Amino acid sequence: MNKVFVLDRVTERHPDVSKDDARFAWEHVKRSMPRLGTEPPEFVGIGLDSRGRAIELVVVLNESTGDWLIKHAQTPPQERIKRELGFGRRKS
């Protein structure tokens, strides 16, 4: 994996998630998927930080360098995102 950068606003909006937490979670992402129709390419994912907390991430790929920019990270992940990624409870 190439370099991973984290916007300052991530920790400003969610002070319980540090830049290191977000970076670690992306480097240990459990599931991710591309967001359709985004340019540059964006991905949404859920990864675990170094303490084992599930972190929801929105990450942008710089196609020319292969580097990643985390623009959103929060814990716990939203139910909608968990369902989209196949983590939510299924209805019978």
Backbone as JSON Lines, residues from 0, in Angstrom:
{"i":0,"aa":"M","n":[0.86,-1.18,0.0],"ca":[0.0,0.0,0.0],"c":[0.9,1.23,0.0]}
{"i":1,"aa":"N","n":[0.53,2.23,-0.77],"ca":[1.29,3.47,-0.82],"c":[0.98,4.34,0.39]}
{"i":2,"aa":"K","n":[1.39,5.58,0.35],"ca":[1.2,6.48,1.49],"c":[-0.28,6.73,1.77]}
{"i":3,"aa":"V","n":[-0.57,6.94,3.05],"ca":[-1.93,7.25,3.49],"c":[-1.89,8.57,4.24]}
{"i":4,"aa":"F","n":[-2.66,9.54,3.76],"ca":[-2.74,10.86,4.38],"c":[-4.12,11.02,5.0]}
{"i":5,"aa":"V","n":[-4.21,11.85,6.03],"ca":[-5.48,12.08,6.73],"c":[-5.72,13.58,6.83]}
{"i":6,"aa":"L","n":[-6.89,14.02,6.37],"ca":[-7.25,15.44,6.49],"c":[-7.38,15.84,7.95]}
{"i":7,"aa":"D","n":[-6.98,17.07,8.27],"ca":[-7.1,17.58,9.64],"c":[-8.55,17.57,10.12]}
{"i":8,"aa":"R","n":[-9.48,17.78,9.2],"ca":[-10.89,17.87,9.6],"c":[-11.42,16.56,10.2]}
{"i":9,"aa":"V","n":[-10.74,15.45,9.9],"ca":[-11.18,14.16,10.47],"c":[-11.15,14.24,11.99]}
{"i":10,"aa":"T","n":[-10.04,14.69,12.55],"ca":[-9.92,14.76,14.01],"c":[-10.68,15.94,14.59]}
{"i":11,"aa":"E","n":[-10.89,16.98,13.79],"ca":[-11.68,18.12,14.26],"c":[-13.15,17.73,14.43]}
{"i":12,"aa":"R","n":[-13.66,16.96,13.48],"ca":[-15.08,16.55,13.53],"c":[-15.31,15.36,14.46]}
{"i":13,"aa":"H","n":[-14.31,14.51,14.58],"ca":[-14.44,13.29,15.4],"c":[-13.2,13.16,16.27]}
{"i":14,"aa":"P","n":[-13.13,13.91,17.37],"ca":[-11.92,13.91,18.21],"c":[-11.58,12.57,18.84]}
{"i":15,"aa":"D","n":[-12.53,11.63,18.84],"ca":[-12.25,10.3,19.39],"c":[-11.49,9.41,18.4]}
{"i":16,"aa":"V","n":[-11.29,9.91,17.16],"ca":[-10.53,9.18,16.14],"c":[-9.29,10.01,15.79]}
{"i":17,"aa":"S","n":[-8.12,9.51,16.12],"ca":[-6.88,10.22,15.79],"c":[-6.48,9.91,14.34]}
{"i":18,"aa":"K","n":[-5.54,10.68,13.83],"ca":[-5.04,10.41,12.49],"c":[-4.41,9.02,12.43]}
{"i":19,"aa":"D","n":[-3.7,8.64,13.48],"ca":[-3.11,7.29,13.52],"c":[-4.18,6.21,13.55]}
{"i":20,"aa":"D","n":[-5.28,6.45,14.29],"ca":[-6.4,5.5,14.3],"c":[-6.95,5.3,12.89]}
{"i":21,"aa":"A","n":[-7.19,6.41,12.2],"ca":[-7.77,6.36,10.85],"c":[-6.82,5.66,9.89]}
{"i":22,"aa":"R","n":[-5.55,6.01,9.95],"ca":[-4.55,5.41,9.06],"c":[-4.45,3.9,9.31]}
{"i":23,"aa":"F","n":[-4.38,3.51,10.57],"ca":[-4.29,2.09,10.94],"c":[-5.53,1.34,10.43]}
{"i":24,"aa":"A","n":[-6.71,1.94,10.62],"ca":[-7.95,1.29,10.19],"c":[-7.97,1.07,8.68]}
{"i":25,"aa":"W","n":[-7.49,2.05,7.9],"ca":[-7.47,1.88,6.44],"c":[-6.45,0.81,6.06]}
{"i":26,"aa":"E","n":[-5.32,0.79,6.74],"ca":[-4.31,-0.22,6.44],"c":[-4.78,-1.62,6.85]}
{"i":27,"aa":"H","n":[-5.8,-1.69,7.71],"ca":[-6.36,-2.97,8.16],"c":[-7.86,-3.04,7.87]}
{"i":28,"aa":"V","n":[-8.24,-2.51,6.71],"ca":[-9.66,-2.46,6.34],"c":[-10.19,-3.88,6.17]}
{"i":29,"aa":"K","n":[-11.39,-4.12,6.68],"ca":[-12.02,-5.44,6.58],"c":[-12.83,-5.56,5.3]}
{"i":30,"aa":"R","n":[-13.53,-4.5,4.97],"ca":[-14.31,-4.47,3.71],"c":[-14.34,-3.04,3.21]}
{"i":31,"aa":"S","n":[-14.28,-2.92,1.89],"ca":[-14.42,-1.6,1.27],"c":[-15.06,-1.78,-0.09]}
{"i":32,"aa":"M","n":[-15.6,-0.69,-0.6],"ca":[-16.19,-0.72,-1.94],"c":[-16.09,0.68,-2.54]}
{"i":33,"aa":"P","n":[-15.98,0.75,-3.87],"ca":[-15.91,2.06,-4.51],"c":[-17.27,2.75,-4.46]}
{"i":34,"aa":"R","n":[-17.24,4.06,-4.37],"ca":[-18.46,4.85,-4.51],"c":[-18.61,5.16,-5.99]}
{"i":35,"aa":"L","n":[-19.75,4.83,-6.52],"ca":[-19.98,5.01,-7.95],"c":[-20.06,6.48,-8.33]}
{"i":36,"aa":"G","n":[-19.51,6.8,-9.48],"ca":[-19.63,8.15,-10.03],"c":[-18.77,9.19,-9.35]}
{"i":37,"aa":"T","n":[-17.72,8.78,-8.65],"ca":[-16.86,9.76,-8.0],"c":[-15.56,9.91,-8.78]}
{"i":38,"aa":"E","n":[-15.12,11.14,-8.9],"ca":[-13.86,11.43,-9.58],"c":[-13.16,12.53,-8.82]}
{"i":39,"aa":"P","n":[-12.01,12.29,-8.24],"ca":[-11.24,11.05,-8.28],"c":[-11.95,9.93,-7.51]}
{"i":40,"aa":"P","n":[-11.51,8.69,-7.72],"ca":[-12.19,7.55,-7.11],"c":[-12.23,7.63,-5.58]}
{"i":41,"aa":"E","n":[-13.43,7.4,-5.03],"ca":[-13.63,7.36,-3.58],"c":[-14.06,5.96,-3.18]}
{"i":42,"aa":"F","n":[-13.65,5.57,-1.99],"ca":[-14.02,4.28,-1.43],"c":[-14.59,4.49,-0.04]}
{"i":43,"aa":"V","n":[-15.56,3.67,0.32],"ca":[-16.07,3.64,1.69],"c":[-15.69,2.29,2.26]}
{"i":44,"aa":"G","n":[-15.28,2.28,3.52],"ca":[-14.85,1.03,4.12],"c":[-14.98,1.04,5.62]}
{"i":45,"aa":"I","n":[-14.81,-0.13,6.19],"ca":[-14.76,-0.28,7.65],"c":[-13.51,-1.08,7.97]}
{"i":46,"aa":"G","n":[-12.71,-0.51,8.84],"ca":[-11.49,-1.18,9.28],"c":[-11.39,-1.11,10.79]}
{"i":47,"aa":"L","n":[-10.41,-1.81,11.34],"ca":[-10.2,-1.82,12.78],"c":[-8.97,-0.98,13.12]}
{"i":48,"aa":"D","n":[-9.1,-0.16,14.16],"ca":[-7.93,0.6,14.61],"c":[-7.09,-0.28,15.53]}
{"i":49,"aa":"S","n":[-6.01,0.27,16.08],"ca":[-5.08,-0.53,16.89],"c":[-5.7,-1.02,18.2]}
{"i":50,"aa":"R","n":[-6.85,-0.42,18.58],"ca":[-7.55,-0.86,19.8],"c":[-8.7,-1.81,19.49]}
{"i":51,"aa":"G","n":[-8.87,-2.14,18.2],"ca":[-9.93,-3.06,17.81],"c":[-11.27,-2.41,17.56]}
{"i":52,"aa":"R","n":[-11.32,-1.07,17.56],"ca":[-12.59,-0.38,17.3],"c":[-12.87,-0.37,15.8]}
{"i":53,"aa":"A","n":[-14.13,-0.56,15.43],"ca":[-14.53,-0.46,14.03],"c":[-14.61,1.01,13.65]}
{"i":54,"aa":"I","n":[-13.93,1.38,12.56],"ca":[-13.88,2.75,12.08],"c":[-14.46,2.8,10.67]}
{"i":55,"aa":"E","n":[-15.43,3.67,10.47],"ca":[-15.98,3.93,9.13],"c":[-15.07,4.94,8.45]}
{"i":56,"aa":"L","n":[-14.74,4.68,7.18],"ca":[-13.8,5.53,6.45],"c":[-14.33,5.89,5.08]}
{"i":57,"aa":"V","n":[-14.04,7.12,4.64],"ca":[-14.22,7.51,3.25],"c":[-12.85,7.98,2.78]}
{"i":58,"aa":"V","n":[-12.36,7.34,1.72],"ca":[-10.98,7.51,1.29],"c":[-10.94,7.8,-0.21]}
{"i":59,"aa":"V","n":[-10.07,8.72,-0.59],"ca":[-9.9,9.11,-1.99],"c":[-8.58,8.55,-2.5]}
{"i":60,"aa":"L","n":[-8.6,7.98,-3.7],"ca":[-7.39,7.44,-4.32],"c":[-6.82,8.46,-5.3]}
{"i":61,"aa":"N","n":[-5.54,8.76,-5.16],"ca":[-4.82,9.57,-6.15],"c":[-4.27,8.58,-7.17]}
{"i":62,"aa":"E","n":[-4.92,8.5,-8.32],"ca":[-4.55,7.47,-9.3],"c":[-3.14,7.66,-9.85]}
{"i":63,"aa":"S","n":[-2.64,8.88,-9.89],"ca":[-1.31,9.09,-10.46],"c":[-0.19,8.64,-9.52]}
{"i":64,"aa":"T","n":[-0.42,8.72,-8.2],"ca":[0.63,8.33,-7.25],"c":[0.31,7.03,-6.53]}
{"i":65,"aa":"G","n":[-0.97,6.64,-6.51],"ca":[-1.39,5.47,-5.75],"c":[-1.57,5.75,-4.27]}
{"i":66,"aa":"D","n":[-1.43,7.02,-3.87],"ca":[-1.6,7.4,-2.47],"c":[-3.08,7.52,-2.13]}
{"i":67,"aa":"W","n":[-3.38,7.44,-0.83],"ca":[-4.74,7.5,-0.32],"c":[-4.9,8.73,0.56]}
{"i":68,"aa":"L","n":[-6.07,9.35,0.52],"ca":[-6.39,10.49,1.39],"c":[-7.68,10.16,2.14]}
{"i":69,"aa":"I","n":[-7.58,10.06,3.45],"ca":[-8.76,9.8,4.28],"c":[-9.43,11.13,4.55]}
{"i":70,"aa":"K","n":[-10.68,11.25,4.09],"ca":[-11.4,12.51,4.29],"c":[-12.51,12.4,5.33]}
{"i":71,"aa":"H","n":[-12.81,11.18,5.77],"ca":[-13.84,10.97,6.79],"c":[-13.49,9.7,7.56]}
{"i":72,"aa":"A","n":[-13.6,9.78,8.89],"ca":[-13.43,8.6,9.74],"c":[-14.23,8.82,11.01]}
{"i":73,"aa":"Q","n":[-15.02,7.81,11.38],"ca":[-15.8,7.91,12.61],"c":[-16.02,6.54,13.2]}
{"i":74,"aa":"T","n":[-16.24,6.53,14.51],"ca":[-16.6,5.31,15.21],"c":[-17.76,5.63,16.15]}
{"i":75,"aa":"P","n":[-18.75,4.79,16.24],"ca":[-18.93,3.57,15.49],"c":[-19.41,3.87,14.07]}
{"i":76,"aa":"P","n":[-19.27,2.89,13.18],"ca":[-19.78,3.07,11.81],"c":[-21.31,3.19,11.8]}
{"i":77,"aa":"Q","n":[-21.81,3.93,10.84],"ca":[-23.26,4.08,10.68],"c":[-23.87,2.73,10.26]}
{"i":78,"aa":"E","n":[-25.08,2.48,10.72],"ca":[-25.77,1.23,10.36],"c":[-25.92,1.09,8.85]}
{"i":79,"aa":"R","n":[-26.23,2.19,8.18],"ca":[-26.41,2.16,6.72],"c":[-25.12,1.69,6.03]}
{"i":80,"aa":"I","n":[-23.99,2.19,6.47],"ca":[-22.71,1.8,5.88],"c":[-22.4,0.34,6.19]}
{"i":81,"aa":"K","n":[-22.69,-0.09,7.41],"ca":[-22.47,-1.49,7.77],"c":[-23.29,-2.41,6.88]}
{"i":82,"aa":"R","n":[-24.54,-2.04,6.63],"ca":[-25.4,-2.86,5.75],"c":[-24.85,-2.87,4.33]}
{"i":83,"aa":"E","n":[-24.47,-1.69,3.82],"ca":[-23.94,-1.62,2.45],"c":[-22.72,-2.52,2.27]}
{"i":84,"aa":"L","n":[-21.91,-2.62,3.3],"ca":[-20.7,-3.43,3.22],"c":[-20.91,-4.87,3.67]}
{"i":85,"aa":"G","n":[-22.15,-5.22,4.03],"ca":[-22.46,-6.59,4.39],"c":[-22.21,-6.96,5.84]}
{"i":86,"aa":"F","n":[-22.11,-5.95,6.72],"ca":[-21.9,-6.21,8.14],"c":[-23.18,-6.18,8.96]}
{"i":87,"aa":"G","n":[-24.23,-5.57,8.43],"ca":[-25.45,-5.39,9.21],"c":[-26.25,-6.66,9.36]}
{"i":88,"aa":"R","n":[-27.22,-6.58,10.26],"ca":[-28.12,-7.72,10.45],"c":[-29.02,-7.86,9.23]}
{"i":89,"aa":"R","n":[-29.26,-9.08,8.87],"ca":[-30.16,-9.34,7.74],"c":[-31.57,-9.55,8.24]}
{"i":90,"aa":"K","n":[-32.52,-9.03,7.49],"ca":[-33.93,-9.24,7.85],"c":[-34.36,-10.61,7.35]}
{"i":91,"aa":"S","n":[-35.2,-11.3,8.16],"ca":[-35.66,-12.62,7.73],"c":[-36.87,-12.52,6.87]}
